[in-house]
Amino acid sequence: MTLPLDGVRVLELGHIVAGPSAGLILADLGADVCKVEDPRSGDTARNQANAGTTFFSFNRNKRSIALNLRTDGGRDVLARLVQRADVVLDNYSPGALERLGVGYAWGACVNPRIIYCSIKGFLQGPSESRPYLDELAQMEAGLAYVTGLPGRPMRAAASIVDIGAATFGVVGILAALYRRELSGRGEDLSSALFETTVFWMMQHFARVQLADDPPGPRRLEDASGIGRSMGWGVYQLFWTADDKQLFIAATTNRHWHSLCGLLDLSDLAANPRFATNALRSTRRPEFIPQIASAVKLHALSALVALLREANIPYAPVNTPADLVDEEHLNSAGHLLNLRLQDGRTLKQPTLPLRLGQTEWSARLPPPALGEHTTTILSELGYTSEEIQTLHASGAALTSNRMLNADS
């Protein structure tokens, strides 16, 4: 089956996580995503001290062309690329493309149908020119405050803001592509790390204005701070007989009675003091110790089987290593086998999306720097002699040639 974005051409001028993760989403959906990389270093993630895992994670199904956009030749190649492209995507520092002379105003002159999407720290306003990062957004938008303990704000241990802002950027791109079908013109759009995180804080944003209990840091004994405020009586971690942890979320009366039944706690189920979630949420100290003691009598696997049979929400505490062999992911096709340039195979998650009968695949491995430069230049109409001239001038290179271009 043809992928949804087959025929859409994207130029990704991105690095590390935010830009490349947006490019990854578009590439997996079928777009022809071309990474435009600096010949001297390429995507910054190529050189990070993490065995290349960040680069491998966000750059499948893309091609790489290495252009020095500080040269006339490099900008001329980019102009040809923009002429036939649909989207230019970047997450460079604010104003970087404009300083190179290839910002949206330039791109719209080259191709009035072009769509630019910039993933930045902030949308327009007093802070829009500030350099910014994922962790900074988590701190400034209040997420780290409510995630951490008193006096110890904590970031999420994944690049959730980068990927979240990228995802909203993709939403904007898809909307712009749709509107272009009606207007015939492209547009300049952006998404941002700070505003993405504030959007995620929407419940807390309302609560601090309307409720009498403004959200604060978690308590040391809580795995989640949200259960209390939403009136959920059982919503926390418990230790099992084999010293493993299991999160149980009994958020309805049916869950409550089923949980009490499978744990042989009929006295709790019959007690009118615990008849509703609202009552249970204010009286946890009266029954949570009994539930904890009952859970501690069961091994994790046995209790999981009981909870699953009773249709009670639960979650074991997995490590990242556990996910590689997790049953649901591996049995239902939610992991791709990605073959790297050196022959190693890497499991990676598919897009978290089911789209009709579309099958996700790793069509291309993460590219070597400039791996597709010659092919793409040929597609643009450059002759062999012209390609050699671009290489010699330092405007472009193939994957096995490095240029000593001046900055």
Number of C-alpha atoms within 10 A of each C-alpha: 6 10 16 14 15 14 13 18 21 26 25 25 21 25 23 19 26 31 27 32 25 30 34 24 22 25 28 24 22 21 23 21 28 24 28 28 23 24 25 20 14 21 22 15 20 19 14 13 9 10 11 12 13 18 23 20 18 23 26 27 25 27 26 27 28 27 29 27 22 17 18 13 19 19 18 14 21 18 18 15 23 25 18 16 21 22 25 27 28 25 27 18 15 18 11 13 18 12 10 12 15 18 16 23 14 15 22 20 12 17 20 18 23 27 27 24 26 27 28 30 29 22 19 11 7 8 12 15 15 12 13 18 16 23 20 16 24 25 18 13 18 20 22 20 21 24 22 19 16 13 8 13 17 17 20 14 7 10 14 19 25 29 20 21 27 32 22 18 25 22 14 18 26 14 11 23 22 12 14 16 11 9 11 12 16 23 19 19 17 23 24 26 29 26 18 25 23 18 12 15 16 10 12 20 15 11 15 13 10 10 11 8 10 13 18 16 20 19 14 11 9 14 15 17 20 16 17 17 15 12 17 22 26 24 22 20 21 20 19 21 15 12 12 16 18 20 18 20 20 22 19 15 15 13 19 22 18 21 24 19 15 15 19 13 17 14 10 19 18 12 9 10 12 21 15 16 19 15 15 21 19 15 14 15 10 12 15 16 11 14 17 15 15 19 19 19 14 17 15 19 13 10 20 19 11 15 19 11 9 15 13 19 15 18 13 15 12 12 8 9 8 10 13 15 13 12 10 11 15 15 10 8 12 17 20 18 14 23 18 16 12 6 8 9 12 15 15 17 17 19 15 8 9 11 11 6 8 13 14 20 17 17 14 15 16 22 21 18 27 27 19 21 23 22 15 18 20 14 11 14 11 16 13 12 9 13 19 14 14 22 20 12 18 21 25 32 28 21 17 9 13 17 18 9 15 9 7
